[in-house]
Each structure stands twice: as C-alpha cells, then as structure tokens.
Amino acid sequence: MARMFALLAFALPAAAPLGLIAAAPSSSAAPAPPATSDSTTELNVLHWWTSASERAAADHVAARMSELGLRWVDGAVAGGGGGPAIKVLNERTLRGMAPKVAQLNGQATIEWAEMGLLLELDGVAKRRQWARTMFPQVMAQLNVREHVVAAPLGIHRINNLYLNKAVFRRLNIELPTHWSGLQSAALALRAAGVTPVAFSDEPWQVATVFETLLLAEAGPALYRRMVEQRDPQAFNDPSVERAFQRLRDWRNLAAGPGERPWTQLVADFAAGRAAMLIMGDWARGELGTLGLEGGRDFACQAVPGTSGVHQFSIDTLAMLAGNYSAQAEQEKMAELLGSATLQLGYNRIKGSVPVRRDVPVDELDYCAQQSYQLFANPATARVPSLVHRMAFDEVGKNAFIETVHRFALDPKQTPAAAQRKLQGLLRALGPKSMKSVQATP
C-alpha cells in the first residue's frame, strides 16, 4: 500500500499533504456513481472524452454495451490531454472509490498494472485471438509482465498538418508541402486578412506541436533515442534547437497568445478563420461533427519532414481490479471493445483508426485510410508520442510539457537555452529501463 501511495501521488497537487487528499473529498474529483439494485450490469467509466466527436464516440460504445446488457455510467472529466482525469482517478483510488473502467494510455497503463490495480484480460485476449488480429505495436502497449491489462480502442496519428482547402482555393494559394511553402502561404494568408495558423498556448497543445517539430527536425532514429531511450546526449543535436525555433516561428503565425481549448482551434479552422493546423487526428473527428470531410474539405498531410512516419498514440480502457465483483461484466466490455464491428464504428466517429489488422477501412474517410495504411505498412517508421503517454511516465511527461511551455511563453528565452533545459531534464529523469523501451516498439 505504501508503494501505491507513492506512485499515485505524482499527479496530485504538490502543495497538498497526501494524507489530507486521501481522507477528504476533492472538488475536482468526479463523484462515484450512486449504488443501484442492479449494479452488476453497470460499469462506471472514467475518461476525458468531452468534445462533441469524443462524446459521440463514447455514446456509440455505450449503445453497443446496452445491447449486451451492460450500462455505461459516464464519468467524463473535462480537460485536454487527460491530466485532470488522471488526477481524479488517483484521488478516487486512494479513497477506495475507484471506477470499474478508466482511460489509461501507454506508460500510465504500465504503472497501474505494476501496482496490481488492473484486471488481467488474458482470457479475453486468448478467446478473441487479439495476438493474431491486432497490430503488434498495439499488443505491446497492452502487455505488462506478459499479461494483457487493457482493451484498445483506436490509434491516433499525432504528426498531422491540416490545410483548409476552401481558404486556399478562394485566395488562389497553392497547398504547401514543405516549410518554405508554408511560410510563403502564411504571408499571403495574412495579407488577405486570414490568420495563417490556429494555435493555443494550452501547455499540452504547445508540447504536442513541439514533439511533431522535434520529429521533423531530428528524424525517427534520433527521435527514438530522445523519447524512448531518454538519452541526454541525443539532445545535444542541433535539431533540438531548430525545433524550438520552428515552434516559435509557428506560434508567431497565430492570431495572438492565449490558452484556448483545442475544440475552438478546430472551429476556427473549420470556419476559415485560420487556414492551417497541426494537431492529432482527434481534430478530424471534430471536423466531421462540423460537416467537413477529410480529403474533400481539408487536406491532411504529414508535418513537413515527417512524411512516411507515424507518430502514434493509442487509446485504451483499463478494467480496475478492485474486489473483482464486476469481472464478468468488465471482460464482456473488453471483448466488445476489441471487436471488428465496434472498432469500425467507434473510430469512424473519433477520428482515430482501428487497432485490428483485419478491419476493412474503405468506409473511413480519405485521411483515416491514409493513417491506417501507413501504420499497417511494415516499412513505416512508427514512433511513440511523448506528450500522449506512449513514451514517458506522468512525471516525465509533465516536466517535458512544462519545459516546452515555458519557452513558448518567454520570448527572452533562446532556443539554445531551452535545449539545455531539456537536456538537464532528461539527465534528472535518468535513462529509461530496457523493459519499458521494448514495450513501445
């Protein structure tokens, strides 16, 4: 129990004594669902899907669950990037009020599984032949100490550049494919009164853009040394300084500083108030709710310098073990999540792509098909997203985001100084264990 308290404490406010947090209710915590006479059919699910498209995707899962006699009791926690939801999950678990199901991605899943808090789904995986039907990279994210500990939902691509075709067509500007073209287009857009770039100073959004730029400047091999092996020497490379400068230049193409939810950026892009956007493909799901279709209304291409690379994040739901009273229902839900039918329906709404190798994706839009085919290609360089928990634990991820965010908001800090700070951070965190490196191929 002492180890559990120590590891769960990383996401709680540093100024608050752990004992007080564990004993007293928190205003940020989602309340536990009320007890019912039919609680065995209910599964309360803690997650951070709160935008229109995310909500629709969750509702789709809930509807399919109801057909199996399961009721999704919603525990959504607002806040982009999932930070607030993770804090709520930690607090509820410390108070003995853990949900039955929780969104846990990447390294967070590993940490919770190693504390013995997650239900092992080996039986489900074997019955449904997950090892055969799912991508090996997905299975690597689900396996901890040779046990399957979560059910996957979808694969997001992070290194996407979106271009509003209507804006470019109206202003007779050619769609750019490289950085010099983007800069030229930005000048023309600004001259025409259109904000070139949709950008938010929200910390996780800044860091998400930066990690795509870091991949673009460093290339996949060096990027892996940085984020998978946590090699401080890799951060000596000039590409890191270039990535920080690129971040500053990109931010300067936006309308102005300020923290805005990612959904507002997508709305600005959809309405033509901003012409370009770097964001994971959850943006594509949201664009769908606004009536825009990938390939027809907007171009979806790799961030320049990352063509042929899939920077990925995988959404997963973990089943909390607790007293195992809901194990049968949790396993039934896990089987559903991994099914081909659910995969296609959910990902069509969410903007991500299926985790299975045997799903026909011709029903998905052009951009989704591109992402799926790229991930499925054995020759593709697949690299994990740091910001979205595929490579760093919560402590390291948050420290990385804070370092990048401070640079973005401080015009006096030079890219070289930011590079030194990032290298110092990596030294403080220490190298990643080979076990964790192998968990994210």
C-alpha positions in Angstrom: 0.0 0.0 0.0 2.9 2.4 0.7 4.2 1.9 -2.8 0.7 2.5 -4.2 0.5 5.9 -2.3 4.0 6.9 -3.5 3.3 6.2 -7.2 -0.2 7.6 -7.3 0.9 10.8 -5.7 2.8 12.1 -8.8 -0.3 13.7 -10.3 -1.7 15.3 -7.1 -1.1 18.9 -6.2 2.4 19.2 -4.6 1.3 21.7 -2.0 -1.4 19.4 -0.5 -0.4 16.8 2.1 -1.2 13.3 0.7 -2.9 12.3 3.9 -5.4 15.1 3.6 -6.1 14.4 0.0 -6.7 10.8 0.7 -9.0 11.5 3.6 -11.0 14.5 2.4 -13.2 14.9 -0.7 -11.7 16.9 -3.5 -13.7 19.5 -5.5 -12.0 18.3 -8.7 -12.9 14.6 -8.3 -15.8 13.1 -10.2 -18.4 11.7 -7.7 -18.7 8.0 -7.5 -21.9 6.8 -9.2 -24.8 6.1 -6.8 -25.4 2.5 -5.8 -28.3 0.8 -7.5 -30.1 -2.5 -7.1 -28.8 -3.7 -10.5 -25.1 -2.6 -10.0 -23.7 -5.8 -11.5 -24.8 -4.6 -15.0 -23.3 -1.1 -14.6 -19.8 -0.1 -15.3 -18.8 3.4 -14.4 -16.2 4.7 -16.9 -13.8 7.5 -16.1 -12.4 9.2 -19.2 -11.6 12.6 -20.8 -13.7 12.4 -23.9 -15.8 15.6 -23.7 -15.8 17.2 -27.1 -18.7 16.7 -29.5 -17.0 14.0 -31.5 -15.5 12.3 -28.4 -18.9 12.3 -26.7 -20.5 10.8 -29.8 -17.8 8.1 -29.9 -18.3 7.3 -26.2 -22.1 7.2 -26.8 -21.6 4.7 -29.6 -19.7 2.4 -27.2 -22.4 2.9 -24.6 -25.1 1.9 -27.1 -23.3 -1.2 -28.2 -22.8 -2.1 -24.5 -26.5 -1.8 -23.8 -27.2 -4.4 -26.5 -25.1 -6.8 -24.3 -27.0 -5.9 -21.1 -24.2 -3.5 -19.8 -24.8 0.1 -18.8 -22.1 2.7 -19.3 -22.2 5.1 -16.3 -20.4 8.1 -17.5 -17.5 9.7 -15.5 -16.1 12.2 -18.0 -13.6 14.7 -16.6 -13.1 17.8 -18.8 -9.6 18.9 -19.6 -7.5 18.4 -22.7 -4.7 15.9 -22.6 -6.2 13.9 -19.8 -4.3 15.5 -16.9 -7.4 16.4 -14.8 -8.9 12.9 -15.4 -5.7 11.2 -14.2 -5.7 13.3 -11.0 -9.3 12.4 -10.4 -8.6 8.7 -10.9 -5.7 8.9 -8.4 -7.8 10.6 -5.8 -10.7 8.2 -6.1 -8.5 5.2 -6.0 -6.7 6.5 -2.8 -10.1 6.9 -1.2 -11.3 3.4 -2.2 -13.7 4.8 -4.8 -12.1 3.7 -8.0 -14.2 3.3 -11.1 -14.7 0.0 -12.7 -13.2 1.2 -16.0 -10.7 4.0 -16.7 -9.0 5.5 -19.7 -5.3 4.8 -19.2 -2.9 5.1 -22.1 0.7 3.9 -22.6 3.1 4.3 -19.7 0.2 5.1 -17.3 -1.2 1.7 -18.0 2.1 0.1 -17.2 2.4 1.9 -13.9 -1.1 0.9 -12.7 -0.7 -2.7 -13.8 2.6 -3.0 -11.9 0.8 -1.8 -8.8 -1.6 -4.7 -9.2 -4.6 -2.4 -9.7 -5.7 -3.6 -13.2 -7.7 -6.7 -14.1 -5.7 -9.1 -16.3 -7.5 -9.8 -19.6 -5.5 -12.8 -20.8 -8.7 -14.9 -21.1 -10.4 -12.3 -23.3 -7.3 -11.8 -25.5 -6.9 -15.6 -26.0 -10.6 -16.2 -26.8 -10.7 -13.3 -29.2 -7.3 -14.0 -30.7 -6.0 -10.5 -30.1 -2.4 -11.5 -30.8 -3.4 -12.6 -34.3 -5.9 -9.8 -35.2 -4.3 -6.7 -33.6 -1.2 -4.9 -34.7 1.9 -6.0 -32.7 2.6 -2.4 -31.7 -0.9 -2.3 -30.1 -0.3 -5.6 -28.3 3.0 -4.3 -27.0 1.1 -1.4 -25.3 -1.3 -3.8 -23.7 1.2 -6.3 -22.3 2.8 -5.9 -18.8 4.8 -8.7 -17.4 3.3 -11.0 -20.1 -0.3 -10.2 -19.1 -2.8 -8.2 -21.2 -4.0 -5.4 -18.9 -6.2 -3.1 -21.1 -8.5 -3.1 -24.0 -7.6 -0.9 -27.0 -9.9 1.4 -28.9 -8.1 3.3 -31.6 -4.8 4.5 -32.9 -4.3 8.3 -33.3 -1.7 9.9 -35.5 -0.1 13.0 -34.0 2.1 14.5 -36.8 -0.8 15.8 -38.9 -0.9 19.1 -40.8 -4.4 20.2 -41.8 -5.0 22.8 -44.6 -8.4 24.4 -45.2 -8.9 23.8 -48.9 -11.7 26.4 -49.3 -9.5 29.2 -47.9 -6.5 28.2 -50.1 -8.8 27.9 -53.2 -10.5 31.2 -52.6 -7.2 33.1 -52.3 -5.6 31.1 -55.1 -2.8 29.9 -52.9 -1.2 26.6 -53.7 -1.3 24.0 -51.0 2.2 23.9 -49.4 4.0 20.6 -48.7 7.3 21.9 -47.2 8.3 24.6 -44.7 9.3 27.2 -47.2 5.9 26.8 -48.9 4.2 27.1 -45.6 6.0 30.4 -44.9 5.1 31.8 -48.3 1.5 30.7 -47.9 1.4 32.3 -44.4 2.5 35.7 -45.8 -0.2 35.5 -48.5 -2.9 34.5 -46.0 -2.0 37.2 -43.6 -2.1 39.8 -46.4 -5.6 38.6 -47.2 -6.7 39.0 -43.6 -6.8 35.3 -42.7 -4.9 34.1 -39.6 -2.4 31.6 -41.0 -2.2 29.2 -38.1 -4.7 28.0 -35.4 -2.6 27.8 -32.2 -3.3 27.6 -28.4 -0.9 28.3 -25.5 -2.5 25.5 -23.5 0.5 23.5 -22.2 -0.3 20.1 -23.7 -1.2 21.6 -27.1 2.1 23.6 -27.3 4.0 20.4 -26.4 2.1 18.3 -28.9 3.1 20.7 -31.7 6.7 20.7 -30.5 7.0 17.0 -30.5 5.9 16.8 -34.1 8.5 19.5 -34.9 11.2 17.7 -33.0 10.4 14.6 -35.0 10.6 16.6 -38.2 14.0 18.1 -37.4 15.6 15.1 -35.7 14.2 12.2 -37.8 12.8 9.0 -36.4 16.0 7.3 -35.4 17.3 10.3 -33.3 13.8 10.9 -32.0 13.6 7.4 -30.6 16.9 8.0 -28.8 15.4 11.0 -27.2 12.0 9.9 -26.2 12.3 6.1 -25.9 15.8 5.7 -24.5 15.9 9.1 -22.8 19.5 9.6 -24.0 20.6 13.1 -22.8 23.4 13.1 -25.4 20.8 12.9 -28.1 19.5 16.3 -27.0 22.9 17.8 -27.9 22.0 17.5 -31.5 21.4 20.9 -33.4 17.9 19.6 -34.4 16.6 20.3 -30.9 17.5 24.0 -31.2 15.9 24.1 -34.7 12.7 22.5 -33.4 12.4 25.2 -30.7 12.9 27.9 -33.2 10.4 26.3 -35.5 7.9 26.2 -32.6 8.4 30.0 -32.0 8.0 30.7 -35.7 4.8 28.6 -36.0 3.3 30.3 -32.9 4.1 33.7 -34.3 1.8 32.9 -37.3 -1.2 32.6 -35.0 -3.6 35.4 -34.1 -2.1 36.0 -30.7 -1.2 34.4 -27.4 -3.8 32.7 -25.2 -4.9 29.3 -23.9 -7.9 28.0 -25.8 -9.4 24.6 -25.9 -8.5 22.5 -28.9 -12.1 22.4 -30.0 -12.0 26.2 -30.5 -9.0 25.9 -32.7 -10.8 23.3 -34.8 -13.8 25.5 -35.0 -11.7 28.4 -36.3 -10.1 26.2 -38.8 -13.4 24.8 -40.0 -14.9 28.3 -40.4 -11.9 29.5 -42.4 -10.8 32.0 -39.7 -7.5 30.1 -39.6 -6.1 28.2 -42.6 -3.5 25.7 -41.1 -3.5 23.5 -38.0 -1.0 21.0 -36.5 -2.9 18.5 -34.3 -3.5 14.8 -33.7 -6.4 13.3 -35.7 -8.9 13.7 -33.0 -9.3 17.0 -34.8 -10.6 15.1 -37.8 -13.3 13.6 -35.7 -14.3 17.0 -34.5 -14.2 18.4 -38.1 -16.7 15.6 -39.0 -19.2 16.9 -36.5 -18.9 20.3 -38.2 -19.7 18.8 -41.6 -16.2 18.7 -43.1 -14.8 15.6 -44.7 -11.1 14.8 -45.0 -9.7 15.0 -48.5 -12.7 16.9 -49.8 -12.8 19.9 -47.5 -9.4 19.8 -45.9 -6.0 18.4 -46.8 -4.5 16.1 -44.2 -0.8 15.5 -44.7 2.3 14.9 -42.6 4.0 17.8 -40.8 6.8 18.7 -43.3 9.9 16.5 -42.6 7.8 13.6 -41.2 6.4 12.0 -44.4 6.3 8.2 -44.0 6.5 8.4 -40.2 3.5 7.6 -37.9 3.8 9.3 -34.6 1.2 7.4 -32.6 -0.9 7.4 -29.5 -3.2 4.5 -28.7 -6.4 5.0 -26.7 -7.1 2.2 -24.2 -9.6 1.4 -21.4 -8.3 -0.5 -18.4 -10.5 -2.5 -16.1 -9.8 -1.7 -12.4 -9.5 -4.9 -10.4 -11.0 -3.8 -7.0 -12.7 -6.8 -5.4 -13.3 -8.5 -8.7 -17.0 -8.3 -8.2 -17.6 -6.9 -11.7 -15.0 -9.1 -13.5 -17.5 -10.9 -15.8 -19.0 -7.6 -16.9 -15.6 -6.0 -17.4 -14.4 -8.9 -19.5 -17.6 -8.7 -21.6 -16.9 -5.0 -22.2 -13.3 -5.7 -23.1 -14.4 -8.3 -25.7 -16.8 -5.7 -27.2 -14.1 -3.0 -27.4 -11.8 -5.3 -29.4 -14.4 -6.5 -31.8 -14.2 -5.5 -35.5 -17.7 -4.0 -35.6 -17.1 -1.8 -32.6 -13.7 -0.8 -33.9 -15.0 0.5 -37.2 -18.0 2.3 -35.7 -16.0 4.0 -32.8 -13.0 5.1 -34.9 -15.2 6.5 -37.7 -16.6 8.9 -35.2 -13.4 9.6 -33.1 -11.0 10.3 -35.9 -8.6 7.5 -34.9 -8.2 4.2 -36.8 -8.8 0.6 -35.8 -6.3 -1.4 -33.8 -7.1 -4.5 -35.7 -5.3 -5.7 -38.9 -8.4 -7.3 -40.3 -10.9 -4.4 -40.5 -11.9 -3.1 -43.9 -11.3 0.6 -43.8 -12.8 1.6 -47.1 -15.7 3.0 -45.2 -13.4 5.5 -43.4 -12.6 8.9 -45.0 -9.5 9.5 -47.1 -7.4 10.8 -44.2 -8.2 7.9 -42.0 -7.4 5.4 -44.7 -4.0 7.1 -45.2 -3.3 6.9 -41.5 -4.3 3.2 -41.3 -2.4 2.1 -44.3 0.7 4.0 -43.1 0.5 2.3 -39.7 -0.1 -1.1 -41.2 2.9 -0.9 -43.6 5.9 -2.8 -42.1 8.3 -0.3 -43.7 6.7 2.6 -41.8 8.7 4.3 -39.0 6.3 4.2 -36.1 7.3 6.4 -33.2 5.5 7.0 -29.9 4.1 10.3 -28.7 5.8 11.6 -25.6 3.1 14.1 -24.7 0.3 11.5 -25.0 1.9 9.0 -22.6 3.3 6.5 -25.1 6.9 7.0 -24.0 7.2 8.9 -20.7 5.6 8.3 -17.4 3.3 11.0 -15.9 6.1 12.8 -14.0 8.4 12.9 -17.0 5.7 13.8 -19.4 4.5 16.7 -17.3 8.1 18.0 -16.8 8.7 17.9 -20.6 5.4 19.8 -21.2 6.3 22.4 -18.6 9.8 23.0 -20.1 8.4 23.5 -23.6 5.5 25.6 -22.4 7.8 28.0 -20.5 9.9 28.5 -23.6 6.8 29.3 -25.7 5.6 31.9 -23.3 9.0 33.5 -22.7 10.3 35.5 -25.8 13.5 36.2 -24.0 14.5 32.5 -23.7 16.6 31.4 -26.6 16.1 28.1 -28.4 19.7 27.2 -27.3 18.7 27.8 -23.6 15.6 25.7 -24.0 17.6 22.9 -25.4 19.9 23.0 -22.4 17.0 22.9 -20.1 15.5 19.9 -21.9 18.8 18.1 -21.7 19.0 18.8 -18.0 15.5 17.4 -17.6 16.5 14.2 -19.3 19.5 13.8 -17.1 17.3 14.3 -14.0 14.8 11.7 -15.2 17.5 9.1 -15.9 17.6 6.6 -18.7 14.6 4.5 -19.5 14.7 0.9 -18.5 15.1 -1.6 -21.4 11.8 -3.2 -20.3 9.9 0.0 -21.0 11.8 0.6 -24.2 10.8 -2.8 -25.5 7.2 -2.0 -24.6 7.0 0.8 -27.2 8.5 -0.6 -30.5 
